[in-house]
Amino acid sequence: MTSANDHGGPMRQGTVKARAVRAGIVKVPADPDSATARIASPGLDWLRLDDTVLYWTGDDELWASAHSRARSNGLVLQDRPPPGPDGELFLVTQVGRVFQHEHPDVPVLVDKGRYLVVGVDRGRLGRIPSGEDACYRIQPVPAGAVVFRTVTPAARAPVPRIQALVDQVSGDSYQGFLGELVGFGTRHSLSDRFHAAATTAGDRLREFGYTVELVPIAVGSGRSHNVVAERTAPGHARGTVMVTAHLDSVNLRGGPSAPAPGADDNGSGAAGLLEIARVLAGHEAGHDLRLVLFGGEEQGLFGSRRYVAGLDPAEAARIRAVVNMDMIATLNTATPTVLLEGAALSQGLIDDLAAAAGTYTGLAVQQSLQPFNSDHVPFIDAAIPAVLTIEGADGGNKNVHTADDTLAHIDLGLALEIVRMNVAAVAGASA
């Protein structure tokens, strides 16, 4: 997952009074939408983060009334410290726990791992990085928005031909691909080892029968590659279904030669792409299947940005769906969970992925329409439906971007479940 900080779709912005802000949370483990409606009132703003709803106002009378409405509905409104006389509320989306590690003194009102609500005064805000040197995004807290939510996917009747493909997903095969990638020691985009890893991945894809090209890309003043593989379907009125992942890894404490095994970020997603390629190699489809391993992701989505920028309008219009994998193999939750992150234009694909999870796997599913910080974002910016599939509560993963992102922390069961979900969804989309 990239260390850049300037990506993501717009959110409706709420306003926060600079003085006398009252803020608190309600934990609503069941029926959050109903609980929100029972407490909400004009002048009382709210933001939902799964089972937690944050409320805030600058009006003391409204705040007392909110407490009263909560009590009358059997709920508890827990006060949170205000951000100070000159402070405001901000929503942070982070990789791992980077924001909290870099700014431990910033008050956190809501902590949901990947997502935080913090109180920051304007003077301090100006000293917090907001460009490509930060692993988080900070933005004014949006009123009336759902940042992410847990859903119960509606299982469908399994389709026999898709079930047969899902059953071909192999732990031994996946582990072989992942071990090979981690074995390079680093896959820093500007290193010789990245080129070796890209060449090796390209060779594997050719063995499966795909047409493969290593496409040079610029990464700042350096050079790297995208690995582009394709299998063309017969006929003329066909579209393209894409599977993507970034191949590179990074150790933020060192340069291109520093140890960066990148087992989860993003050997797990790249190995998942290779396993999907293997499983779907003989699948008869009505649409082209294109698989891309991007370089330069960790430096700011260079590979995916260059790829999308190089699409002509007709080619872009042919892309029906983009399924992106980034960090799919660390278990940060009590049960195996996947977060499906896209935008409004991706909702149909999110629904298909959720249905695939409910039908062919035992995954719990979270959804977010706030795209951030991975290779799905350039596609969404170009109005192409794309979804990030990522391990649930990825903010709990403390090993990314370090030498400790090793095979020892990989949960094979979670990775295979996410790969199975993606195989089913891609097979369905390419039929």
MIBA-618230 format. One record per residue (C-alpha): x, y, z; residue in one letter; residue number from 1. Coordinates in steps of 0.25 Angstrom, whole numbers, padded with zeros to 4 digits. Layout:
+-------+-------+-------+------+-----+
|     x |     y |     z | type | seq |
+-------+-------+-------+------+-----+
|     X |     Y |     Z |    A | NUM |
...
+-------+-------+-------+------+-----+
//
This chain:
+-------+-------+-------+------+-----+
|     x |     y |     z | type | seq |
+-------+-------+-------+------+-----+
|  0000 |  0000 |  0000 |    M |   1 |
|  0006 |  0013 | -0004 |    T |   2 |
|  0012 |  0024 |  0005 |    S |   3 |
|  0005 |  0035 | -0003 |    A |   4 |
| -0006 |  0044 |  0004 |    N |   5 |
| -0013 |  0051 | -0007 |    D |   6 |
| -0023 |  0041 | -0013 |    H |   7 |
| -0038 |  0038 | -0010 |    G |   8 |
| -0052 |  0042 | -0014 |    G |   9 |
| -0059 |  0055 | -0009 |    P |  10 |
| -0067 |  0054 |  0003 |    M |  11 |
| -0078 |  0064 |  0007 |    R |  12 |
| -0072 |  0073 |  0016 |    Q |  13 |
| -0078 |  0077 |  0030 |    G |  14 |
| -0075 |  0089 |  0037 |    T |  15 |
| -0069 |  0090 |  0051 |    V |  16 |
| -0070 |  0102 |  0060 |    K |  17 |
| -0057 |  0106 |  0065 |    A |  18 |
| -0061 |  0108 |  0079 |    R |  19 |
| -0069 |  0101 |  0089 |    A |  20 |
| -0070 |  0088 |  0081 |    V |  21 |
| -0077 |  0077 |  0088 |    R |  22 |
| -0074 |  0063 |  0083 |    A |  23 |
| -0077 |  0049 |  0087 |    G |  24 |
| -0080 |  0035 |  0082 |    I |  25 |
| -0091 |  0024 |  0082 |    V |  26 |
| -0087 |  0010 |  0081 |    K |  27 |
| -0098 |  0003 |  0073 |    V |  28 |
| -0095 | -0012 |  0070 |    P |  29 |
| -0108 | -0014 |  0064 |    A |  30 |
| -0116 | -0006 |  0054 |    D |  31 |
| -0107 |  0006 |  0054 |    P |  32 |
| -0116 |  0013 |  0043 |    D |  33 |
| -0128 |  0013 |  0053 |    S |  34 |
| -0120 |  0017 |  0065 |    A |  35 |
| -0114 |  0029 |  0057 |    T |  36 |
| -0128 |  0033 |  0053 |    A |  37 |
| -0133 |  0033 |  0067 |    R |  38 |
| -0123 |  0042 |  0072 |    I |  39 |
| -0121 |  0051 |  0060 |    A |  40 |
| -0127 |  0065 |  0060 |    S |  41 |
| -0125 |  0078 |  0053 |    P |  42 |
| -0112 |  0085 |  0057 |    G |  43 |
| -0106 |  0072 |  0062 |    L |  44 |
| -0096 |  0066 |  0052 |    D |  45 |
| -0092 |  0052 |  0052 |    W |  46 |
| -0082 |  0042 |  0045 |    L |  47 |
| -0083 |  0027 |  0045 |    R |  48 |
| -0071 |  0018 |  0045 |    L |  49 |
| -0077 |  0004 |  0045 |    D |  50 |
| -0083 |  0001 |  0059 |    D |  51 |
| -0079 |  0015 |  0065 |    T |  52 |
| -0086 |  0028 |  0062 |    V |  53 |
| -0079 |  0041 |  0065 |    L |  54 |
| -0088 |  0053 |  0068 |    Y |  55 |
| -0084 |  0067 |  0070 |    W |  56 |
| -0089 |  0081 |  0072 |    T |  57 |
| -0086 |  0095 |  0077 |    G |  58 |
| -0099 |  0097 |  0084 |    D |  59 |
| -0099 |  0093 |  0099 |    D |  60 |
| -0115 |  0092 |  0099 |    E |  61 |
| -0114 |  0083 |  0086 |    L |  62 |
| -0104 |  0074 |  0093 |    W |  63 |
| -0112 |  0073 |  0106 |    A |  64 |
| -0124 |  0069 |  0097 |    S |  65 |
| -0116 |  0058 |  0090 |    A |  66 |
| -0112 |  0052 |  0103 |    H |  67 |
| -0127 |  0052 |  0107 |    S |  68 |
| -0131 |  0045 |  0093 |    R |  69 |
| -0120 |  0035 |  0095 |    A |  70 |
| -0124 |  0031 |  0109 |    R |  71 |
| -0139 |  0030 |  0104 |    S |  72 |
| -0135 |  0020 |  0093 |    N |  73 |
| -0126 |  0012 |  0103 |    G |  74 |
| -0113 |  0017 |  0097 |    L |  75 |
| -0101 |  0024 |  0104 |    V |  76 |
| -0095 |  0036 |  0098 |    L |  77 |
| -0081 |  0036 |  0103 |    Q |  78 |
| -0074 |  0050 |  0103 |    D |  79 |
| -0061 |  0052 |  0096 |    R |  80 |
| -0051 |  0063 |  0100 |    P |  81 |
| -0053 |  0075 |  0090 |    P |  82 |
| -0042 |  0078 |  0081 |    P |  83 |
| -0039 |  0091 |  0088 |    G |  84 |
| -0044 |  0106 |  0087 |    P |  85 |
| -0037 |  0107 |  0073 |    D |  86 |
| -0038 |  0093 |  0069 |    G |  87 |
| -0046 |  0085 |  0059 |    E |  88 |
| -0050 |  0071 |  0056 |    L |  89 |
| -0043 |  0063 |  0045 |    F |  90 |
| -0044 |  0050 |  0038 |    L |  91 |
| -0031 |  0042 |  0037 |    V |  92 |
| -0029 |  0030 |  0027 |    T |  93 |
| -0016 |  0023 |  0030 |    Q |  94 |
| -0007 |  0012 |  0026 |    V |  95 |
| -0004 |  0003 |  0038 |    G |  96 |
| -0003 |  0013 |  0050 |    R |  97 |
|  0006 |  0023 |  0043 |    V |  98 |
| -0002 |  0035 |  0047 |    F |  99 |
| -0002 |  0031 |  0062 |    Q | 100 |
|  0012 |  0028 |  0062 |    H | 101 |
|  0016 |  0041 |  0056 |    E | 102 |
|  0006 |  0050 |  0064 |    H | 103 |
|  0004 |  0043 |  0077 |    P | 104 |
|  0000 |  0055 |  0084 |    D | 105 |
| -0012 |  0058 |  0075 |    V | 106 |
| -0025 |  0055 |  0082 |    P | 107 |
| -0033 |  0043 |  0076 |    V | 108 |
| -0048 |  0043 |  0078 |    L | 109 |
| -0051 |  0031 |  0070 |    V | 110 |
| -0041 |  0020 |  0067 |    D | 111 |
| -0045 |  0010 |  0056 |    K | 112 |
| -0031 |  0006 |  0052 |    G | 113 |
| -0031 |  0010 |  0037 |    R | 114 |
| -0040 |  0022 |  0041 |    Y | 115 |
| -0038 |  0032 |  0052 |    L | 116 |
| -0046 |  0044 |  0056 |    V | 117 |
| -0036 |  0054 |  0063 |    V | 118 |
| -0036 |  0068 |  0068 |    G | 119 |
| -0026 |  0077 |  0063 |    V | 120 |
| -0024 |  0092 |  0064 |    D | 121 |
| -0021 |  0100 |  0052 |    R | 122 |
| -0007 |  0104 |  0056 |    G | 123 |
| -0003 |  0089 |  0058 |    R | 124 |
| -0011 |  0085 |  0045 |    L | 125 |
| -0001 |  0093 |  0037 |    G | 126 |
|  0011 |  0085 |  0042 |    R | 127 |
|  0005 |  0072 |  0038 |    I | 128 |
|  0009 |  0067 |  0024 |    P | 129 |
| -0001 |  0066 |  0014 |    S | 130 |
|  0007 |  0062 |  0002 |    G | 131 |
|  0013 |  0049 | -0004 |    E | 132 |
|  0023 |  0048 |  0008 |    D | 133 |
|  0011 |  0043 |  0018 |    A | 134 |
|  0004 |  0030 |  0019 |    C | 135 |
| -0009 |  0036 |  0022 |    Y | 136 |
| -0020 |  0046 |  0018 |    R | 137 |
| -0026 |  0056 |  0027 |    I | 138 |
| -0038 |  0064 |  0023 |    Q | 139 |
| -0049 |  0072 |  0030 |    P | 140 |
| -0059 |  0063 |  0037 |    V | 141 |
| -0071 |  0060 |  0027 |    P | 142 |
| -0085 |  0062 |  0033 |    A | 143 |
| -0095 |  0051 |  0030 |    G | 144 |
| -0086 |  0041 |  0024 |    A | 145 |
| -0083 |  0026 |  0026 |    V | 146 |
| -0068 |  0024 |  0025 |    V | 147 |
| -0070 |  0009 |  0025 |    F | 148 |
| -0079 | -0002 |  0030 |    R | 149 |
| -0080 | -0017 |  0032 |    T | 150 |
| -0090 | -0024 |  0023 |    V | 151 |
| -0096 | -0037 |  0023 |    T | 152 |
| -0094 | -0042 |  0009 |    P | 153 |
| -0106 | -0049 |  0002 |    A | 154 |
| -0102 | -0062 | -0002 |    A | 155 |
| -0106 | -0067 | -0016 |    R | 156 |
| -0108 | -0081 | -0021 |    A | 157 |
| -0094 | -0086 | -0025 |    P | 158 |
| -0092 | -0086 | -0040 |    V | 159 |
| -0085 | -0100 | -0043 |    P | 160 |
| -0075 | -0095 | -0053 |    R | 161 |
| -0071 | -0084 | -0043 |    I | 162 |
| -0071 | -0093 | -0032 |    Q | 163 |
| -0061 | -0102 | -0040 |    A | 164 |
| -0052 | -0091 | -0042 |    L | 165 |
| -0052 | -0086 | -0027 |    V | 166 |
| -0049 | -0101 | -0023 |    D | 167 |
| -0036 | -0100 | -0031 |    Q | 168 |
| -0030 | -0089 | -0022 |    V | 169 |
| -0018 | -0096 | -0016 |    S | 170 |
| -0011 | -0093 | -0003 |    G | 171 |
|  0002 | -0099 | -0008 |    D | 172 |
|  0002 | -0092 | -0021 |    S | 173 |
| -0001 | -0078 | -0014 |    Y | 174 |
|  0010 | -0081 | -0004 |    Q | 175 |
|  0020 | -0084 | -0015 |    G | 176 |
|  0017 | -0071 | -0022 |    F | 177 |
|  0018 | -0063 | -0009 |    L | 178 |
|  0031 | -0070 | -0005 |    G | 179 |
|  0037 | -0067 | -0018 |    E | 180 |
|  0034 | -0052 | -0017 |    L | 181 |
|  0038 | -0050 | -0003 |    V | 182 |
|  0051 | -0058 | -0006 |    G | 183 |
|  0056 | -0046 | -0014 |    F | 184 |
|  0058 | -0039 | -0001 |    G | 185 |
|  0053 | -0025 | -0006 |    T | 186 |
|  0045 | -0022 | -0018 |    R | 187 |
|  0047 | -0007 | -0017 |    H | 188 |
|  0042 | -0001 | -0030 |    S | 189 |
|  0056 |  0005 | -0034 |    L | 190 |
|  0064 | -0007 | -0030 |    S | 191 |
|  0070 | -0018 | -0039 |    D | 192 |
|  0062 | -0028 | -0030 |    R | 193 |
|  0049 | -0022 | -0034 |    F | 194 |
|  0053 | -0024 | -0049 |    H | 195 |
|  0056 | -0038 | -0046 |    A | 196 |
|  0043 | -0040 | -0038 |    A | 197 |
|  0036 | -0034 | -0050 |    A | 198 |
|  0043 | -0043 | -0060 |    T | 199 |
|  0040 | -0055 | -0051 |    T | 200 |
|  0025 | -0052 | -0050 |    A | 201 |
|  0024 | -0049 | -0065 |    G | 202 |
|  0030 | -0063 | -0068 |    D | 203 |
|  0020 | -0070 | -0059 |    R | 204 |
|  0009 | -0063 | -0066 |    L | 205 |
|  0014 | -0067 | -0080 |    R | 206 |
|  0015 | -0081 | -0074 |    E | 207 |
|  0000 | -0080 | -0072 |    F | 208 |
| -0003 | -0076 | -0086 |    G | 209 |
| -0004 | -0061 | -0085 |    Y | 210 |
|  0002 | -0051 | -0094 |    T | 211 |
|  0012 | -0043 | -0085 |    V | 212 |
|  0019 | -0029 | -0087 |    E | 213 |
|  0028 | -0022 | -0077 |    L | 214 |
|  0025 | -0008 | -0079 |    V | 215 |
|  0035 |  0003 | -0075 |    P | 216 |
|  0030 |  0014 | -0066 |    I | 217 |
|  0036 |  0026 | -0059 |    A | 218 |
|  0036 |  0027 | -0044 |    V | 219 |
|  0041 |  0041 | -0041 |    G | 220 |
|  0054 |  0042 | -0047 |    S | 221 |
|  0056 |  0027 | -0048 |    G | 222 |
|  0051 |  0015 | -0056 |    R | 223 |
|  0042 |  0003 | -0052 |    S | 224 |
|  0032 | -0006 | -0059 |    H | 225 |
|  0018 | -0011 | -0060 |    N | 226 |
|  0015 | -0025 | -0064 |    V | 227 |
|  0003 | -0026 | -0073 |    V | 228 |
| -0003 | -0040 | -0076 |    A | 229 |
| -0015 | -0042 | -0085 |    E | 230 |
| -0023 | -0053 | -0090 |    R | 231 |
| -0032 | -0049 | -0101 |    T | 232 |
| -0046 | -0055 | -0103 |    A | 233 |
| -0053 | -0058 | -0116 |    P | 234 |
| -0062 | -0049 | -0123 |    G | 235 |
| -0063 | -0034 | -0125 |    H | 236 |
| -0073 | -0028 | -0116 |    A | 237 |
| -0065 | -0031 | -0103 |    R | 238 |
| -0060 | -0023 | -0091 |    G | 239 |
| -0049 | -0025 | -0082 |    T | 240 |
| -0048 | -0030 | -0067 |    V | 241 |
| -0036 | -0026 | -0060 |    M | 242 |
| -0029 | -0032 | -0048 |    V | 243 |
| -0018 | -0023 | -0042 |    T | 244 |
| -0008 | -0023 | -0030 |    A | 245 |
|  0005 | -0015 | -0028 |    H | 246 |
|  0018 | -0023 | -0028 |    L | 247 |
|  0027 | -0014 | -0021 |    D | 248 |
|  0031 | -0013 | -0006 |    S | 249 |
|  0038 | -0003 |  0002 |    V | 250 |
|  0045 | -0001 |  0015 |    N | 251 |
|  0043 |  0013 |  0019 |    L | 252 |
|  0055 |  0013 |  0028 |    R | 253 |
|  0064 |  0010 |  0017 |    G | 254 |
|  0067 |  0012 |  0002 |    G | 255 |
|  0065 |  0003 | -0010 |    P | 256 |
|  0075 | -0008 | -0004 |    S | 257 |
|  0069 | -0008 |  0010 |    A | 258 |
|  0062 | -0021 |  0014 |    P | 259 |
|  0047 | -0020 |  0009 |    A | 260 |
|  0041 | -0034 |  0008 |    P | 261 |
|  0027 | -0029 |  0007 |    G | 262 |
|  0021 | -0042 |  0010 |    A | 263 |
|  0007 | -0035 |  0012 |    D | 264 |
|  0009 | -0022 |  0005 |    D | 265 |
|  0009 | -0026 | -0005 |    N | 266 |
|  0014 | -0040 | -0008 |    G | 267 |
|  0001 | -0045 | -0003 |    S | 268 |
| -0007 | -0038 | -0014 |    G | 269 |
|  0003 | -0040 | -0025 |    A | 270 |
|  0003 | -0055 | -0021 |    A | 271 |
| -0012 | -0055 | -0021 |    G | 272 |
| -0012 | -0049 | -0035 |    L | 273 |
| -0003 | -0060 | -0040 |    L | 274 |
| -0012 | -0071 | -0034 |    E | 275 |
| -0024 | -0065 | -0040 |    I | 276 |
| -0017 | -0065 | -0054 |    A | 277 |
| -0014 | -0079 | -0052 |    R | 278 |
| -0028 | -0083 | -0048 |    V | 279 |
| -0034 | -0075 | -0059 |    L | 280 |
| -0024 | -0079 | -0070 |    A | 281 |
| -0033 | -0089 | -0076 |    G | 282 |
| -0046 | -0082 | -0073 |    H | 283 |
| -0055 | -0079 | -0085 |    E | 284 |
| -0060 | -0065 | -0084 |    A | 285 |
| -0067 | -0055 | -0093 |    G | 286 |
| -0058 | -0043 | -0089 |    H | 287 |
| -0043 | -0041 | -0089 |    D | 288 |
| -0036 | -0043 | -0076 |    L | 289 |
| -0024 | -0034 | -0073 |    R | 290 |
| -0015 | -0035 | -0061 |    L | 291 |
| -0006 | -0024 | -0057 |    V | 292 |
|  0005 | -0024 | -0046 |    L | 293 |
|  0009 | -0009 | -0044 |    F | 294 |
|  0022 | -0003 | -0040 |    G | 295 |
|  0024 |  0010 | -0033 |    G | 296 |
|  0012 |  0008 | -0024 |    E | 297 |
|  0019 |  0011 | -0011 |    E | 298 |
|  0025 |  0024 | -0017 |    Q | 299 |
|  0011 |  0029 | -0021 |    G | 300 |
|  0003 |  0020 | -0030 |    L | 301 |
|  0013 |  0023 | -0041 |    F | 302 |
|  0010 |  0010 | -0049 |    G | 303 |
| -0005 |  0011 | -0048 |    S | 304 |
| -0006 |  0025 | -0051 |    R | 305 |
|  0003 |  0023 | -0063 |    R | 306 |
| -0005 |  0012 | -0068 |    Y | 307 |
| -0018 |  0019 | -0067 |    V | 308 |
| -0013 |  0031 | -0073 |    A | 309 |
| -0008 |  0023 | -0085 |    G | 310 |
| -0022 |  0017 | -0088 |    L | 311 |
| -0029 |  0023 | -0100 |    D | 312 |
| -0044 |  0026 | -0098 |    P | 313 |
| -0049 |  0014 | -0106 |    A | 314 |
| -0040 |  0005 | -0098 |    E | 315 |
| -0044 |  0011 | -0084 |    A | 316 |
| -0059 |  0010 | -0088 |    A | 317 |
| -0057 | -0005 | -0090 |    R | 318 |
| -0052 | -0008 | -0076 |    I | 319 |
| -0064 | -0014 | -0069 |    R | 320 |
| -0058 | -0016 | -0055 |    A | 321 |
| -0044 | -0015 | -0048 |    V | 322 |
| -0042 | -0024 | -0036 |    V | 323 |
| -0029 | -0019 | -0028 |    N | 324 |
| -0022 | -0027 | -0017 |    M | 325 |
| -0014 | -0020 | -0007 |    D | 326 |
| -0010 | -0026 |  0007 |    M | 327 |
| -0019 | -0039 |  0007 |    I | 328 |
| -0012 | -0048 |  0017 |    A | 329 |
| -0011 | -0042 |  0031 |    T | 330 |
| -0022 | -0046 |  0041 |    L | 331 |
| -0025 | -0033 |  0049 |    N | 332 |
| -0039 | -0037 |  0053 |    T | 333 |
| -0046 | -0048 |  0061 |    A | 334 |
| -0052 | -0055 |  0049 |    T | 335 |
| -0046 | -0054 |  0034 |    P | 336 |
| -0051 | -0041 |  0029 |    T | 337 |
| -0049 | -0033 |  0015 |    V | 338 |
| -0051 | -0019 |  0013 |    L | 339 |
| -0057 | -0015 | -0001 |    L | 340 |
| -0053 | -0001 | -0004 |    E | 341 |
| -0058 |  0007 | -0016 |    G | 342 |
| -0067 |  0019 | -0020 |    A | 343 |
| -0081 |  0021 | -0024 |    A | 344 |
| -0078 |  0016 | -0038 |    L | 345 |
| -0072 |  0003 | -0032 |    S | 346 |
| -0085 | -0001 | -0024 |    Q | 347 |
| -0089 | -0011 | -0034 |    G | 348 |
| -0075 | -0018 | -0034 |    L | 349 |
| -0075 | -0017 | -0018 |    I | 350 |
| -0089 | -0024 | -0018 |    D | 351 |
| -0084 | -0035 | -0027 |    D | 352 |
| -0071 | -0037 | -0019 |    L | 353 |
| -0079 | -0037 | -0006 |    A | 354 |
| -0089 | -0047 | -0012 |    A | 355 |
| -0077 | -0056 | -0016 |    A | 356 |
| -0072 | -0055 | -0002 |    A | 357 |
| -0085 | -0059 |  0004 |    G | 358 |
| -0087 | -0071 | -0007 |    T | 359 |
| -0073 | -0077 | -0008 |    Y | 360 |
| -0065 | -0073 |  0005 |    T | 361 |
| -0067 | -0070 |  0020 |    G | 362 |
| -0062 | -0056 |  0020 |    L | 363 |
| -0068 | -0045 |  0028 |    A | 364 |
| -0070 | -0033 |  0019 |    V | 365 |
| -0068 | -0018 |  0021 |    Q | 366 |
| -0071 | -0007 |  0011 |    Q | 367 |
| -0066 |  0007 |  0009 |    S | 368 |
| -0068 |  0017 | -0002 |    L | 369 |
| -0056 |  0026 |  0002 |    Q | 370 |
| -0045 |  0021 | -0008 |    P | 371 |
| -0031 |  0023 | -0003 |    F | 372 |
| -0017 |  0020 | -0005 |    N | 373 |
| -0016 |  0008 | -0014 |    S | 374 |
| -0016 |  0005 | -0029 |    D | 375 |
| -0032 |  0005 | -0030 |    H | 376 |
| -0032 |  0020 | -0028 |    V | 377 |
| -0026 |  0025 | -0042 |    P | 378 |
| -0037 |  0016 | -0049 |    F | 379 |
| -0048 |  0022 | -0041 |    I | 380 |
| -0043 |  0036 | -0044 |    D | 381 |
| -0044 |  0032 | -0059 |    A | 382 |
| -0059 |  0027 | -0056 |    A | 383 |
| -0055 |  0013 | -0057 |    I | 384 |
| -0062 |  0004 | -0047 |    P | 385 |
| -0051 | -0002 | -0038 |    A | 386 |
| -0050 | -0008 | -0024 |    V | 387 |
| -0039 | -0010 | -0014 |    L | 388 |
| -0040 | -0024 | -0007 |    T | 389 |
| -0032 | -0023 |  0006 |    I | 390 |
| -0031 | -0030 |  0019 |    E | 391 |
| -0041 | -0025 |  0029 |    G | 392 |
| -0035 | -0015 |  0040 |    A | 393 |
| -0022 | -0013 |  0032 |    D | 394 |
| -0019 | -0002 |  0042 |    G | 395 |
| -0016 | -0013 |  0052 |    G | 396 |
| -0004 | -0018 |  0043 |    N | 397 |
|  0008 | -0011 |  0049 |    K | 398 |
|  0019 | -0018 |  0040 |    N | 399 |
|  0016 | -0012 |  0027 |    V | 400 |
|  0027 | -0003 |  0021 |    H | 401 |
|  0038 | -0010 |  0030 |    T | 402 |
|  0047 | -0022 |  0030 |    A | 403 |
|  0037 | -0029 |  0039 |    D | 404 |
|  0027 | -0031 |  0028 |    D | 405 |
|  0031 | -0046 |  0027 |    T | 406 |
|  0024 | -0059 |  0024 |    L | 407 |
|  0023 | -0061 |  0039 |    A | 408 |
|  0011 | -0052 |  0039 |    H | 409 |
|  0004 | -0057 |  0028 |    I | 410 |
| -0010 | -0064 |  0030 |    D | 411 |
| -0011 | -0073 |  0018 |    L | 412 |
| -0026 | -0076 |  0021 |    G | 413 |
| -0030 | -0062 |  0020 |    L | 414 |
| -0022 | -0060 |  0007 |    A | 415 |
| -0028 | -0072 |  0001 |    L | 416 |
| -0042 | -0067 |  0004 |    E | 417 |
| -0040 | -0054 | -0002 |    I | 418 |
| -0034 | -0060 | -0014 |    V | 419 |
| -0046 | -0070 | -0015 |    R | 420 |
| -0056 | -0058 | -0014 |    M | 421 |
| -0048 | -0051 | -0025 |    N | 422 |
| -0048 | -0063 | -0034 |    V | 423 |
| -0063 | -0064 | -0033 |    A | 424 |
| -0065 | -0049 | -0036 |    A | 425 |
| -0056 | -0048 | -0048 |    V | 426 |
| -0061 | -0061 | -0054 |    A | 427 |
| -0075 | -0056 | -0053 |    G | 428 |
| -0071 | -0042 | -0058 |    A | 429 |
| -0064 | -0048 | -0070 |    S | 430 |
| -0074 | -0058 | -0074 |    A | 431 |
+-------+-------+-------+------+-----+
//
